[in-house]
C-alpha cells in the first residue's frame, strides 16, 4: 500500500482500481496539459475524469499495473491529494483575470504552492487564497486562508470544512502587504510543525492553546497593530 501511495494513487470504491491526480497549481492548465490528461485517460480506459475541489483533474478508474506507465506518459508530478501534509493551495483568478479582484491571488498562490505543496505537517493542511471578499477559494474554511482587500491581505487560521467538526477560521491579522502575509504564513506553519500533535488540524491546536497565544507566538511587535480577533464583515 505504501508503494501505491508513493505513486500518488488512491484506491477506489471497487477496491480494484485507482485514481491519480496530476499537480496543476491553482487549476491553471494549458491546452497541451488538457490533451495529455485526456490522452492518458483514453489510453488506459479510465472510468471518468473528475474536477476536484483542490483544482486538480483526477483520472479515475486505472488498473494498478498501469499506474507507472500512466505517470510516465503524463510527465507530471502527482498532486498531494492524500497524506499528512499541505495538500493543496487553492486560489481564485484575483487581479490577473477577475474584475472583482483586489489583490493578486494568482501570484501569491503560485508562490505558496512552490514553497509548501506536499510539505509534511502534523495534520492535513489546506491553504486558500482569495483575491476579494467573495472568498471564492473558500479561505474561511481553510487551515490558512487569505482574503484580499483594498488595503492588503487578511490572514485567517484554523478553518476546516471536513470531518465531524467543521470550523470557521479566526482572523489573525489584517491589512498586510504580500511580503508580510508570506512571512506570517511561514511563522504559523513553523509554529504548527513544532507544537501540533499527530493528526491534529491547526484549528484544534488553536482551540487548545487559544488564539491569543498563537498571536503572541507568530505576530511579533511589527504586526500586533494589524491583529484583530473578530469575524470578517
N, C-alpha and C positions, 0 to 999 in steps of 0.2 A: 504493500500500500504506500509506503514512503516513496518508493521509486515512482509510482504513479503520480503522487502529489508533486514530486520534483519535476515531472513533465507538464505540470500545470493543468492536470486533468481532474475532472470531478465526476465521480460515479453517478449515474442517473438512476431513476426510479426502477428501471428494469433490472438493475444490478449486473448488467452485462455490457452496457455501452457508456461512453464518456462524453463530456463536454469540455471544450477548450475555448479560451477567450484571449486572443492576442491583445497586447497592450496598445491601446490607442488613446494617448493622453487627451483628456477633455473631450473625447469623441471626435476630434478633428482628424479627418481622413482624406486621402486623395482618391481620385478615380482609380488609380493603379492599385491602391490597397483594397478598395472595394472589389475590384475584379479578381485580385489574388484570393481574397477570402471566399468569394463565390466559386472560383475555380476549385479550390480545395474542398469546399462543401460538396460540389458535384462529383469530383473525382472519388471521394471516399464515401459517397452515399449518405451524407448527413441527413438526419431526420428533419432538422429545422435550423434556421439562423435566427437568433434571439437578440434583440437590442436590450441591453441590461441597464439597470438603474445606475450603474457605475460608468456609463458612457462607453461601453465596450460592445462588441458583436461576438456573441457566443456561438460556436459551431457545435451543435448538439447532435448526439447520436453516433459517435465514432466508435469503431472497434478498437480494442486495446492494441492489437497488432499493427494498427495503422497510425498510432499516435506519433511515433518518432518520424515517420516519413511525412506526415501531415505538417508537423512543425518545420521540418526541413524545407518543404515546399513553400510554406508561408515566409520563412526567413525573418520572423518577427519574434520579439520577446513575449513571454506569457504575461498576462495581467495577473496581479496578485489577488485573485478572487476569493482565496481561502488563506488560512494561516493567521498566526498571532503577529500581525504586522500592520503597517499602514497599507490598507487595501486599495484605497482609491483617493484621488484628489479630483473632485467633481467641480467643474466651473462652467459658468454661463458665457454667452458671447461678449458681454461687457461693452466697453467703448470701442472694441475692434469692429463689431458688427451691429450692435443693438442701439436703436435710437434712444432708449431709456438709460443706457449705461452711464454711470457717474465715475467709475473707476475701472482700470484696466485689469479685469478679472482673468482674461486670457493670458496676458503676460505674466502676472503673478502666479496663476495656476500652473503654467508650464514650468516656471522656476521651482515651485514647491514639488511638482511631480518629479523633476530631475533629482532633487535632494532626498525626498522622503519615500517615494513609492517603493514598497517592499521592505522598508526598514523594520527590523524587529522591535516590538513593543510589548509591554506586559499583557495587554489585551488588544483585540482588534480595534483598529483606529481608522476613522474616516474623516476627511477634510473637505469642506465645501467653500468655494469662493464665488460670491455673488456680486455683480457689479452695481446693483442698486437694491433698494428696499423691497423689491418684488421677490428677492431671495429665490431665484429660480434654481440655484444649486442646493437648495434646502439647508442653508447654513445653520438655521436654528435647531436642527436635529442631527448635527454632526458633532463628533468629538471635539473638533476645532472648526469653527466657522468664521468666515469673514464676510462683511457686508459693506459695499461701497456707498459712501455718502459724499455730498459736495465737498466737505471739509477733510475727507480722508476715510480710513478704514475703521470699522467697528470690529473688534475681535471677540468672539464668543467661545466658551469652552463647556464641555460636558454634555452635549446633546446626544440623544440616542433614540432611534425610531424603532429598533427591533427588540425582540425579547419580551419577557413578561412585564418589564417596567420601562416604558418609554419615558423620555426626559427632555424638556426644553432646555437649551443651553443658557448658561449665565453670561452676562456681559462682563468681560474682563477689562477692556479698555476701548476708548473711542477716539476718533479724530486723529488717527495715526497716519504717518507717511507710509509708503510702501516699505521702505527700509526698516522703519520702526516695527511694522507688522511682522516682517520676516524675522527680525531679532526676537520679538516676543514669542512667536511660534517656536523658535529654536529653544528658548528658555523653558517654555511649557513642556515640550516633549522631553527635554533633558531631565526636568524635574519628575515627570511621569515615569521615565525609564528607571530612575533611582528609587522612587517611592511607591510605585504601583505594585500591587500584588499580582501573582499569576492569574491570568484571565479576568482581571479587574478592569472594566472600562474606566475611562478618565472621569466620567460623571460620578461613578460610585466612589472613586477616590476623593473627589471634591466634597461629596456628601459626608465622607468620613472625617476629613480634616477641616472642612469649612472653606468657603470661598475666600474669606479674608486671609486665611493662612496661605493659600496659593498666591494671592496678590502680593503679600509680603515677600514671598519667595522669588517671584518672577518679574514683578514690575520695576522695582528699583525706583529711586527718587525721581529719575527723569521722566517716568511715565505715571507716577502716582496721581498727578493732576488730571490725567486722562481717564482715571478709573471711576466707574460708576456702577454700583450694584443694583441696577434697576432694569426692568424689561425694556426692550426696544419699543418705541412708539412712533 
